[in-house]
Amino acid sequence: YRCWFILQGLTARTTPGRAVGFLFIPFFNWYWIFRAVVGLAKDANAFLQSRNVDGKVVSVPLSTATGISIVVLSLLPIGLPLITQLGLSQEDITLMVVIPFFGSLILVNILVYKLARFFNYSVTNMGVKYE
């Protein structure tokens, strides 16, 4: 929300409320996560580029991978009954659940760090106002 807020009137493609709020709409959020998260990375990079700032970019591939991992993770409960019918061992099924879960956590944490770095740099070094 904060990152979208500081981009308003500059390079933002949506409002902060819409960016966050639409993530709570069932099924639509699978599409919207790419518009909100990947769009935020693109808009933040455009903002930084317009101010001639290098090295503080938010990774678009990281944002895309994070969106994909969150969608896969949210679909896992739907697919779990199908996975259990494949005749796999309990260890294999556990790995099919644990790896996407921890992979998503890692990607989300890295992305949050990058977005926080963008936000903090924008507010402290570029004079962007946040209320």
Summary of the structure (lengths in Angstrom):
residues: 131
radius of gyration: 17.5
end to end distance: 12.1
largest distance: 58.8
contacts: 351
relative contact order: 0.13
helix: 76%
strand: 0%
